[in-house]
């Protein structure tokens, strides 16, 4: 009889650093843009992040899901929701930057937002907003444009 060695895994969420913030609770999109602007300052490529929230809409963590190229960033729901589940988040806010400075969503941004919203509904973790950061303080909030 041949014995097979079964791999044993342990899944962990590891704190990678911290960022100071005076916000205790996310109430409006501009609260999130302050966080995203500070987090994404100086990046030269598109970065996609997920902000994880507790039941009181307080930020419990932020995770960089993907770093792309100048004009695109491949994102998969599995990679977005993996840290969210591990952090026991009650909801999420998605965010990414447009290095071009123009925050208007592309067709790919619209399709990805719909896909992630659907995945969140399936998992019971609502996507509360998706915010695109441009330059000079400009941003696009999907919630403000009635996507959520």
Phi, psi and omega per residue, in radians:
X1 nan 2.265 -3.130
X2 -1.631 2.247 3.096
X3 -1.683 2.278 3.122
X4 -1.715 2.355 3.101
X5 -1.496 2.031 3.128
X6 -1.489 2.225 3.077
X7 -1.199 2.467 3.092
X8 -1.998 2.223 -3.091
X9 -2.009 2.691 3.004
X10 -2.274 2.302 -3.125
X11 -1.842 2.286 -3.113
X12 -2.350 2.616 2.971
X13 -1.908 2.078 -3.036
X14 -1.930 2.242 3.076
X15 -1.228 2.215 -3.045
X16 -1.776 -0.165 -3.098
X17 2.868 -2.885 3.097
X18 -2.682 2.881 3.134
X19 -2.452 2.368 3.138
X20 -1.336 2.512 3.108
X21 -2.684 2.505 3.077
X22 -1.688 0.095 -3.137
X23 -1.547 2.262 3.070
X24 -1.714 -0.480 -3.049
X25 -2.556 2.447 3.074
X26 -1.500 2.082 -3.123
X27 -1.990 -0.663 -3.072
X28 -2.456 2.831 -3.102
X29 -0.975 -0.594 -3.136
X30 -1.129 -0.444 3.040
X31 -1.072 -0.738 -3.118
X32 -1.256 -0.656 -3.114
X33 -1.102 -0.585 3.074
X34 -1.066 -0.790 3.135
X35 -1.125 -0.845 -3.097
X36 -1.138 -0.715 3.111
X37 -1.044 -0.755 3.130
X38 -1.170 -0.710 -3.080
X39 -1.256 -0.584 -3.045
X40 -1.795 0.115 3.141
X41 -1.039 2.258 3.041
X42 1.505 -0.035 3.117
X43 -1.358 2.467 -3.072
X44 -1.836 -0.002 3.121
X45 -2.262 2.902 3.126
X46 -1.207 2.257 3.096
X47 -2.101 2.359 3.114
X48 -1.978 2.188 -3.108
X49 -2.196 2.763 3.031
X50 -2.150 2.259 3.080
X51 -1.775 2.149 -3.070
X52 -1.718 2.366 -3.050
X53 -2.124 2.644 3.000
X54 -1.554 -2.985 -3.088
X55 -1.204 -0.269 3.125
X56 -1.764 0.275 -3.100
X57 1.053 0.527 3.021
X58 -1.630 2.453 -3.124
X59 -1.264 2.195 3.067
X60 -1.880 -0.147 3.091
X61 3.032 2.869 3.082
X62 -2.402 2.435 -3.101
X63 -2.356 2.325 3.016
X64 -1.417 1.998 -3.089
X65 -1.433 -0.746 -3.083
X66 -2.701 2.577 3.006
X67 -2.099 2.136 -3.038
X68 -1.860 -2.489 -3.138
X69 -1.868 -2.874 -3.101
X70 -1.082 -0.640 -3.028
X71 -2.209 0.136 3.110
X72 -2.731 2.819 -3.125
X73 -2.649 1.938 -3.123
X74 -1.227 2.246 -3.098
X75 -2.331 2.365 3.107
X76 -2.135 2.431 -3.132
X77 -0.908 -0.650 -3.139
X78 -0.998 -0.744 -3.114
X79 -1.291 -0.526 3.110
X80 -1.214 -0.818 -2.996
X81 -1.546 -0.185 3.115
X82 -1.038 -0.950 3.119
X83 -1.194 -0.501 -3.136
X84 -1.114 -0.789 3.117
X85 -1.158 -0.766 -3.133
X86 -1.110 -0.547 -3.141
X87 -1.493 -0.018 -3.086
X88 0.982 0.700 -3.130
X89 -1.254 2.539 3.116
X90 -1.589 -0.351 -3.137
X91 -2.853 2.924 -3.126
X92 -2.421 2.710 2.943
X93 -2.167 2.236 3.129
X94 -1.591 2.630 3.101
X95 -2.699 2.539 2.971
X96 -2.707 2.880 -3.125
X97 -1.862 2.730 2.968
X98 -1.997 1.835 -3.128
X99 -1.007 -0.381 3.099
X100 -1.150 -0.363 -3.116
X101 1.663 -0.270 -3.131
X102 -1.613 1.999 -3.049
X103 -1.463 -0.021 -3.134
X104 -1.074 2.416 -3.103
X105 -1.271 2.514 3.041
X106 -1.497 3.026 3.061
X107 -1.082 -0.645 3.082
X108 -1.120 -0.678 3.099
X109 -1.094 -0.738 3.129
X110 -1.119 -0.786 -3.132
X111 -1.136 -0.743 3.136
X112 -1.132 -0.727 3.132
X113 -1.060 -0.777 3.105
X114 -1.098 -0.723 -3.139
X115 -1.127 -0.767 -3.136
X116 -1.235 -0.617 3.069
X117 -1.070 -0.773 3.125
X118 -1.125 -0.719 3.116
X119 -1.118 -0.723 3.101
X120 -1.085 -0.727 3.099
X121 -1.071 -0.744 3.133
X122 -1.088 -0.673 -3.117
X123 -1.471 -0.192 -3.078
X124 1.365 0.419 3.119
X125 -2.169 1.693 -3.037
X126 -1.182 2.468 2.966
X127 -1.520 2.019 -3.037
X128 -1.484 -0.592 3.128
X129 -2.869 2.854 2.980
X130 -2.337 2.121 -3.066
X131 -2.065 2.283 3.082
X132 -1.847 2.213 -3.117
X133 -1.683 2.252 3.040
X134 -1.890 -2.705 3.093
X135 -1.790 2.946 3.096
X136 0.962 0.640 3.082
X137 1.366 0.076 3.135
X138 -1.417 2.548 3.114
X139 -2.684 2.882 3.069
X140 -2.224 2.159 3.100
X141 -1.889 2.087 3.110
X142 -1.105 -0.589 3.122
X143 -1.116 -0.755 3.118
X144 -1.118 -0.371 3.115
X145 -1.813 0.428 2.989
X146 1.129 0.521 3.058
X147 -1.465 -0.333 -3.130
X148 -2.209 nan nan
